[in-house]
């Protein structure tokens, strides 16, 4: 039986970042709702969003192979990933 993987919610915030030339530029901070890992990327385009997803995947402190989604993709999220549960995560289907 094949199971559909549930996504992990990522919250994006636009922020000001300092580039290698010392200039302030627009950027994104992405925070994983499961473990609170935060990463940043320069720019605010779809490519910057995707780069944040890649960084979260590469830097996951629990070495999980997660599928990440932002607030707009909540149909793919379960209650645990949305932060709605109050206890420990149960077994995954």
N, C-alpha and C positions, 0 to 999 in steps of 0.2 A: 504494500500500500504506500503510495507516495503522498507525502505531507507538504502542504504549502508553507513556506517560511513566512513568519510574521516580521514586519519591519520594526525597527527601533526608531523612535521619534528623535529628531534633531531640531533644536530650536536655533534659528538664525537671528542675529542682531547685526545691524549695520553699525560700523564703528570707524573711528579714525585710526590709521596705522602710520607708523614712521617707516619710510622706505630706506634703502641703502644710501641714498643721497641726503638723508635727514629731512626730507619733505613729508608733510602730512598728506596722506592719500586715503580715499574711501576704501573700506574693506569690510569683510564679514568675519564675525565670530560665530562658530557653530559649536553647540554644546549638546552632547549625548545625554538624553534623559535617563538612560539606564545607569550610567556610571559617572556622569558629570565631567567627563573628559571634554576639554574645550580646545579647539584649534582655530587658527585664523588664516585668511587668504586675502591677498590684495584684489581689489575690484568687487563689484556687486552683480556681475553678470551670471548667467546660467553656468558658464564655465567655472566661475569662482565657487558656486554652490557645489558643483560636481567635484572640484578639487578638495573641498572640505570633506565630502563623503569619503574620498580616497584616503585623506589624512586620518580620519577617524578609523577607517578600516585598518590601516597600517599601524596605528598607534594604540589600538585597543589594549588597555592594561590587563584584560582578562583573556586576550588572544582569541576572542570569539570571531566567527566568520559571519558577521551581521549584514543584513540588508538595511540600509538607512533610508528614512523618508522624512520630509519636512511636514509642517502643519497642513499643507494642502493635500497630502496623500494619506489622511487619517483612515481611509477605508481599509488600508492594509495593516493597520495597527490593532493590537489587542489591548485589553485593559491594563495589563502590566506595563507594556511599552508606553502607554499614555500617562503613566504615573498615577493611575486611579486606584490601584490596589493598596491595601494598608499592611499587608504581611509579606512574607517571603514569596518569591515566585514558585508556582507549582510546577509539576513536570510538564514539559512541552510535548504537545501531540506530534 
